[in-house]
Amino acid sequence: MSSPSPPQPADSTATAAATTASTSDLPALPPSINPEKLLAGETYTYTSPVPSEILANPKAPVILGVDEAGRGPVLGPMVYAAAYCLENYSDTIKELGFADSKKLTHATRTALLTSLTTSSIPSDTSNSSKTSTLHPNVGWTTTLLSPPTISTSMLRPHTQPPLNLNALAHYTTISLIRTLLSPPYSLNITSIYIDTVGPPQSYTTLLQKHFPTLKVTVTKQADSIYPIVSAASVCAKVTRDVAIDVLTSPALVTTATNPQQAEAPQPLGSGYPGDAKTISYLKSTLDPVFGWRGEVVRFSWATAKDLLEKAKSSVKAEWAEEGSDEGQAITCFFSSGKDEGMEKGVAGWYGRSVGVGEF
C-alpha cells in the first residue's frame, strides 16, 4: 500500500524563504518540527541519528516502542513516534520519570525530549546524572500525518478505497519499524511494544505478518506499562504540541501562508471538538466556499462536516457533467452513492474499515 500524497504548495520556494526568515520568532524547535512542511500541509518523517551506545554494540538486542498523539482532534497533525534503546537500558528510562505523556506536565515532557536530543542537561530536569545518558542511549523517530493526508485518505473518491484512522495508524507504524530495520539504520530490534489501535489481537496478527522474527506486544495503556513506549509517547506529544504552536505563530502564518493577512491567527485551543476555543476558531475562520486552512483542519471530521452543513453562508457547489444538462453534486467525488447504506452529500464522506488482508 502506498502512502497517501498530500497537496503540494503552490509556491514552495517562497514559502520556504518566508518561513526561514520567521522561525527566529519561535522558541527553539525540536528536530522533529519542520515549519516549512507543516505550513505546506505535508506529511513527513524525522529520524534521529543512531545513539552511540547502540552503534558501539551492534549485536546487542534492541527494544522499540510506538505511541501516538493527536488522534482525536479536528485540528493539526496526528503524530506517530517510535523510541528505541538497548534492552538493558529500559529500566533506566523508567527511573528518569518517563510515563504516559498525558500524566506529565508540559515542562517535564519538554525537558525529557530535550535530553533525548542533546547531551546538555535542561535546568528543570531532576536527575541530571542519569538524564545525561539519554542522548547516547535512546533513539527516536516521528511521522507527522498532516490534516490534508488524513482528510484525503478518509475522503478518497469511489475509485479508491478510503482509509480510516486505524488503517493510517497501522501503515505508519509498519513504515516506522521497517525504516529502522533497514539501512542505513539496520537496528537489531528483537521486541516491539505498541499502544493498541483497534483490537489488540488483530493488530498483533498484522504486525507479526510483517515482522515474523520479532516479539510483538500490543496492548492497551502500553505507554503506562512499558518505559520505551512512554518515551515514544513523550516524543509524539511534544512534537504535536510544538506543531500546533507553529501553525498559530503570527509571524509564520502571516508571512509564509498568507502575505496579505493583516491580523494574527486566532488560537486553535487544544484542537479537540469539545474545546470552546477550537469551535470558536472553526466558526470564525469558516470560508463559505473553501472551508478552512487545509494545513490546519481535518475536513473529514464530523465536527467540520456539521459546521459546513449548518453555516448559512456556506455555498453548495454543483458540477455540470460533460455531455449532460444535469448538475453533478460535488459529493460524487467522495463516494459512488451506489453503496448500500451510504449516505448522500457531506454525510457520506467517511472511510470504511480496512481489514488486515489489505496490507
MIFI-158164 format. One record per residue (C-alpha): residue number from 1; z, y, x; residue in one letter. Coordinates in Angstrom, 2 decimals. Each point is the difference from the previous one (the first is absolute). Layout:
BEGIN
NUM, Z, Y, X, A
...
***
This chain:
BEGIN
1, 0.00, 0.00, 0.00, M
2, -0.96, 3.36, 1.39, S
3, 2.23, 3.05, -0.14, S
4, -0.76, 2.59, -2.71, P
5, -1.60, 3.09, 1.50, S
6, 1.51, 3.36, -0.97, P
7, -2.15, 3.09, -0.55, P
8, -0.83, 1.93, 3.16, Q
9, 0.55, 3.76, 0.38, P
10, -2.99, 2.27, -0.42, A
11, 0.59, 1.69, 3.35, D
12, 2.33, -2.07, 2.15, S
13, -0.61, 2.14, 3.09, T
14, 1.19, 3.17, -1.72, A
15, 2.96, -1.84, -1.49, T
16, 1.00, -1.37, 3.40, A
17, -0.18, 3.40, 1.66, A
18, 2.06, 1.69, -2.69, A
19, 2.55, -2.81, -0.03, T
20, 0.45, 0.05, 3.76, T
21, 0.58, 3.74, -0.10, A
22, 2.69, -0.35, -2.66, S
23, 2.09, -2.99, 1.10, T
24, 2.13, 2.27, 2.14, S
25, 1.59, 1.25, -3.21, D
26, 1.45, -3.48, -0.66, L
27, 2.93, -1.70, 1.74, P
28, -0.83, -2.76, 2.49, A
29, -1.99, -2.70, -1.75, L
30, 0.44, -3.74, 0.58, P
31, -3.06, -1.65, 1.55, P
32, -0.76, -1.76, -3.29, S
33, -0.92, 3.36, -1.56, I
34, -3.57, 1.27, 0.32, N
35, -0.27, 3.29, -1.93, P
36, -3.81, 0.06, 0.17, E
37, -0.34, -3.40, -1.63, K
38, 2.75, 0.67, -2.56, L
39, -1.64, 3.22, -1.18, L
40, -3.41, -1.67, -0.07, A
41, 1.33, -2.74, -2.27, G
42, -0.65, -2.74, 2.54, E
43, 1.78, -3.32, 0.42, T
44, 0.92, -0.72, 3.60, Y
45, 2.17, -2.15, 2.27, T
46, 2.24, 0.90, 2.93, Y
47, 1.20, -2.62, 2.50, T
48, 2.54, 0.72, 2.72, S
49, -0.42, -1.23, 3.57, P
50, 1.46, -3.46, 0.63, V
51, 3.63, 0.46, 1.20, P
52, 0.66, -0.61, 3.68, S
53, 2.47, -2.84, -0.60, E
54, -2.60, -1.95, -1.96, I
55, -2.65, 0.65, 2.64, L
56, 2.42, -1.32, 2.62, A
57, 0.60, -3.18, -2.06, N
58, -3.41, -0.84, -1.51, P
59, 0.93, -3.61, -0.84, K
60, 3.32, 0.80, -1.65, A
61, 0.06, -0.38, -3.82, P
62, -0.53, 3.19, -1.99, V
63, 1.17, 0.61, -3.57, I
64, -1.65, 2.45, -2.39, L
65, 1.12, 1.69, -3.23, G
66, -2.04, 1.83, -2.64, V
67, 1.06, 2.50, -2.67, D
68, -1.48, 2.89, -1.96, E
69, 0.84, 3.44, -1.34, A
70, -1.59, 1.97, -2.82, G
71, -1.15, -2.79, -2.28, R
72, 1.09, 1.67, -3.25, G
73, -0.81, 3.73, 0.40, P
74, -2.99, 1.61, -1.65, V
75, -0.31, 2.34, 3.02, L
76, -0.65, -0.63, 3.67, G
77, -0.83, -3.09, 2.07, P
78, 1.49, -3.46, -0.16, M
79, 1.15, -0.99, 3.50, V
80, 0.21, -3.53, 1.36, Y
81, 1.83, -0.54, 3.27, A
82, 0.57, -2.94, 2.31, A
83, 2.65, -0.05, 2.73, A
84, 0.38, -2.67, 2.65, Y
85, 2.22, -0.98, 2.93, C
86, 1.03, -2.98, 2.11, L
87, 1.94, -2.49, -2.08, E
88, 3.15, 0.44, 2.10, N
89, 0.07, 3.77, -0.66, Y
90, 0.37, -0.27, -3.78, S
91, 3.79, 0.21, -0.07, D
92, -0.09, 3.21, 2.04, T
93, -2.18, 1.63, -2.67, I
94, 2.68, -0.71, -2.58, K
95, 2.76, 1.38, 2.25, E
96, -1.91, 3.27, 0.33, L
97, 0.30, 0.71, -3.71, G
98, -3.40, -1.00, -1.38, F
99, 0.16, -0.88, -3.69, A
100, -2.01, 0.42, -3.17, D
101, -1.41, 3.49, 0.59, S
102, 0.96, 1.09, -3.53, K
103, 3.67, -0.48, 0.94, K
104, -0.23, 2.18, 3.12, L
105, 0.11, 3.78, 0.16, T
106, -3.10, 1.96, 0.88, H
107, 1.57, 1.05, 3.30, A
108, 0.87, -3.59, 0.95, T
109, -3.48, -1.30, -0.83, R
110, -1.63, 2.77, 1.99, T
111, 2.27, -0.55, 3.01, A
112, -0.70, -3.74, 0.01, L
113, -3.76, 0.49, -0.12, L
114, 0.22, 2.58, 2.77, T
115, 1.82, -2.58, 2.12, S
116, -2.83, -2.45, -0.64, L
117, -2.63, 2.45, 1.17, T
118, 1.64, 1.43, 3.10, T
119, 2.46, -0.95, 2.71, S
120, 2.01, 3.18, -0.64, S
121, 3.05, -0.21, -2.26, I
122, 0.28, 2.25, -3.10, P
123, 3.21, 2.02, -0.07, S
124, 1.01, -1.42, -3.39, D
125, -0.37, -3.66, 1.02, T
126, 3.41, -1.72, 0.12, S
127, -0.26, -2.82, 2.56, N
128, -2.09, 1.59, 2.74, S
129, 0.45, -2.78, 2.57, S
130, -1.61, -2.58, -2.29, K
131, -2.37, 2.36, -1.82, T
132, -1.65, 0.69, 3.35, S
133, -1.20, -3.62, 0.00, T
134, -2.05, 0.35, -3.20, L
135, -3.09, 1.52, 1.58, H
136, -0.53, -2.72, 2.64, P
137, 0.79, -2.81, -2.47, N
138, -1.42, 0.81, -3.45, V
139, -3.63, 0.66, -0.88, G
140, -1.38, 1.10, -3.34, W
141, -3.14, 0.73, -1.95, T
142, -0.77, 1.74, -3.30, T
143, -2.87, 0.22, -2.44, T
144, -0.12, 3.00, -2.33, L
145, -1.89, -0.86, -3.16, L
146, -1.22, 3.34, -1.30, S
147, -0.11, 0.97, -3.69, P
148, -3.84, -0.17, 0.04, P
149, 0.12, -3.55, 1.36, T
150, 2.59, -1.05, -2.60, I
151, -1.86, 1.66, -2.87, S
152, -3.49, -1.17, 0.91, T
153, 1.30, -3.54, 0.51, S
154, 1.67, -0.12, -3.41, M
155, -2.81, 1.87, -1.78, L
156, -2.97, -1.83, 1.45, R
157, -3.12, -0.14, -2.19, P
158, -0.72, -3.22, -1.84, H
159, -2.40, -1.11, 2.75, T
160, 3.03, -0.70, 2.23, Q
161, 3.34, -1.60, -0.92, P
162, 2.79, 2.61, 0.00, P
163, 2.95, -0.46, 2.33, L
164, 3.53, 0.55, -1.21, N
165, 2.94, 1.06, 2.19, L
166, 1.04, -3.57, 0.76, N
167, -3.47, -0.83, 1.30, A
168, -0.04, 3.14, 2.16, L
169, 3.46, -0.87, 1.34, A
170, -1.05, -3.54, 0.87, H
171, -3.18, 1.12, 1.73, Y
172, 1.79, 2.70, 1.99, T
173, 2.79, -2.32, 1.13, T
174, -2.46, -2.66, 1.13, I
175, -2.01, 2.62, 1.88, S
176, 3.08, 1.35, 1.83, L
177, 1.10, -3.49, 1.09, I
178, -3.49, -1.02, 1.07, R
179, -0.37, 3.15, 2.11, T
180, 3.18, -0.74, 1.95, L
181, -1.00, -3.63, 0.57, L
182, -3.40, 1.03, 1.36, S
183, -1.07, 1.76, 3.23, P
184, 0.94, 2.42, 1.41, P
185, 3.52, -0.75, -1.31, Y
186, -0.06, -3.82, -0.15, S
187, 3.68, -0.30, -0.86, L
188, 1.72, -3.39, 0.02, N
189, 1.21, 0.39, -3.59, I
190, 1.79, -3.11, -1.24, T
191, 1.76, 1.24, -3.16, S
192, -0.76, 2.66, -2.60, I
193, 2.40, 1.39, -2.61, Y
194, -1.31, 1.93, -2.98, I
195, 1.49, 1.86, -2.94, D
196, -1.85, -1.63, -2.88, T
197, -2.70, 1.56, -2.14, V
198, -0.38, -2.12, -3.11, G
199, 1.28, -3.60, -0.20, P
200, 1.36, -1.06, 3.42, P
201, -1.43, -3.52, -0.14, Q
202, -3.62, 1.00, -0.64, S
203, 0.24, 2.71, 2.65, Y
204, 1.38, -2.56, 2.48, T
205, -2.88, -2.35, -0.83, T
206, -2.52, 2.78, 0.63, L
207, 1.50, 0.91, 3.37, L
208, 0.29, -3.63, 1.11, Q
209, -3.68, -0.41, -0.81, K
210, -0.87, 2.83, 2.38, H
211, 2.65, -0.76, 2.64, F
212, 0.64, -3.77, -0.11, P
213, 1.79, -0.15, 3.36, T
214, 2.60, 2.66, -0.84, L
215, 3.33, -0.39, -1.75, K
216, -0.29, 2.18, -3.12, V
217, 3.00, 1.31, -1.95, T
218, -0.70, 2.07, -3.11, V
219, 2.94, 1.08, -2.11, T
220, 1.40, 2.78, -2.13, K
221, 2.15, 2.60, 1.79, Q
222, -1.18, -1.20, 3.40, A
223, 0.65, 3.52, 1.32, D
224, 3.72, -0.59, -0.63, S
225, 0.05, -3.54, 1.39, I
226, -2.14, 0.04, 3.14, Y
227, 0.49, 2.78, 2.59, P
228, -3.64, -0.03, 1.10, I
229, -1.05, 0.69, -3.60, V
230, 2.56, 2.82, -0.10, S
231, -1.72, 1.51, 3.04, A
232, -3.37, -0.23, -1.78, A
233, 1.59, 1.59, -3.08, S
234, 1.13, 3.01, 2.05, V
235, -3.45, 0.40, 1.59, C
236, -1.67, -0.07, -3.43, A
237, 2.46, 2.35, -1.70, K
238, 0.04, 2.68, 2.72, V
239, -3.80, -0.10, 0.27, T
240, -0.36, 0.38, -3.77, R
241, 2.49, 2.90, -0.14, D
242, -1.74, 1.90, 2.80, V
243, -3.39, -0.64, -1.60, A
244, 1.24, 1.77, -3.15, I
245, 1.19, 2.91, 2.17, D
246, -3.48, 0.27, 1.53, V
247, -1.69, -0.08, -3.41, L
248, 2.19, 2.91, -1.14, T
249, -0.08, 2.03, 3.22, S
250, -1.23, 3.49, -0.99, P
251, -1.71, 0.56, 3.36, A
252, -1.83, -3.31, 0.00, L
253, -1.00, -0.13, -3.65, V
254, -1.11, 3.63, -0.14, T
255, -2.07, 0.03, 3.19, T
256, -1.25, -3.57, 0.17, A
257, -0.75, -1.02, -3.58, T
258, -0.56, 3.27, -1.84, N
259, -0.57, 3.10, 2.14, P
260, -0.19, 2.18, -3.13, Q
261, 3.41, -1.06, -1.29, Q
262, 2.25, 3.04, -0.06, A
263, 3.26, -1.61, -1.06, E
264, 2.02, -2.74, 1.66, A
265, -0.22, -3.41, -1.71, P
266, 2.74, -0.92, -2.42, Q
267, 2.63, -2.59, 0.98, P
268, -0.89, -3.56, -0.94, L
269, 3.54, -1.22, -0.50, G
270, 0.52, -3.68, 0.79, S
271, -3.35, -0.94, -1.47, G
272, 1.56, -2.34, -2.56, Y
273, -1.02, 0.41, -3.67, P
274, 3.63, 0.56, -1.03, G
275, 0.42, 3.01, 2.32, D
276, -0.16, 3.32, -1.88, A
277, -1.46, 1.76, 3.06, K
278, -2.76, -2.58, 0.24, T
279, -0.95, 0.38, -3.67, I
280, 0.13, 3.79, 0.39, S
281, -2.39, -0.23, 2.95, Y
282, -2.42, -2.19, -1.95, L
283, 0.00, 2.25, -3.05, K
284, -0.36, 3.27, 1.90, S
285, -2.76, -1.18, 2.33, T
286, -2.12, -1.92, -2.53, L
287, -3.65, 1.02, 0.21, D
288, -1.74, -0.48, -3.37, P
289, -3.01, -1.69, 1.64, V
290, 1.09, -1.55, 3.30, F
291, 3.67, -0.72, -0.65, G
292, 1.95, 0.46, 3.26, W
293, -0.28, -0.01, 3.77, R
294, -1.33, -3.48, 0.70, G
295, 1.96, -0.39, 3.23, E
296, 3.26, 0.53, -1.92, V
297, -0.23, -1.58, -3.47, V
298, -0.59, -3.63, -0.94, R
299, -2.39, 0.32, -2.93, F
300, 0.54, -3.67, -0.89, S
301, 3.63, 0.59, -1.04, W
302, 0.87, 0.08, -3.71, A
303, 1.78, 3.32, 0.60, T
304, -3.26, 1.63, 1.11, A
305, -1.95, -1.67, -2.81, K
306, 2.42, 1.22, -2.67, D
307, -0.01, 3.58, 1.28, L
308, -3.81, 0.06, 0.11, L
309, -0.26, -1.34, -3.52, E
310, 2.62, 2.32, -1.48, K
311, -1.00, 3.23, 1.75, A
312, -1.83, 2.21, -2.50, K
313, -2.00, 1.58, 2.82, S
314, -1.40, -3.31, 1.29, S
315, -3.77, -0.30, -0.15, V
316, -1.45, -3.30, -1.19, K
317, -3.21, -0.88, 1.84, A
318, -2.91, -2.02, -1.30, E
319, -2.98, -1.08, 2.08, W
320, -3.45, -0.36, -1.51, A
321, -1.38, -3.46, 0.77, E
322, -3.50, 0.10, 1.46, E
323, -2.57, -0.90, -2.62, G
324, 2.45, 0.47, -2.85, S
325, 0.93, 2.90, -2.24, D
326, 3.50, -1.36, -0.39, E
327, 2.85, 1.29, 2.13, G
328, 1.72, -2.34, 2.42, Q
329, 3.76, 0.42, 0.33, A
330, 1.24, 0.56, 3.54, I
331, 2.48, -2.86, -0.47, T
332, -2.84, -2.52, 0.01, C
333, 0.13, 0.33, 3.77, F
334, 3.56, -1.31, 0.03, F
335, -0.36, -3.08, -2.22, S
336, -2.79, -1.87, -1.72, S
337, 1.51, 0.43, -3.45, G
338, -1.04, -3.58, -0.72, K
339, 3.12, -1.77, 1.19, D
340, 2.14, -1.34, -2.79, E
341, 3.13, 2.08, -0.40, G
342, -1.29, 2.79, 2.26, M
343, 0.79, 3.44, -1.38, E
344, -2.68, 2.64, -0.15, K
345, 0.32, 3.43, 1.57, G
346, 2.54, 1.03, 2.58, V
347, 2.46, -2.65, -1.19, A
348, -2.23, -2.72, 1.45, G
349, 0.07, 1.27, 3.59, W
350, 2.23, -2.71, 1.44, Y
351, -0.40, -2.81, 2.48, G
352, 0.46, -3.61, -0.94, R
353, 2.20, -2.40, 1.92, S
354, -1.71, -1.62, 2.97, V
355, 0.96, -3.60, 0.67, G
356, 0.74, -1.65, 3.33, V
357, -3.35, -1.76, -0.03, G
358, -1.90, 3.29, 0.26, E
359, 1.32, 0.79, 3.48, F
***
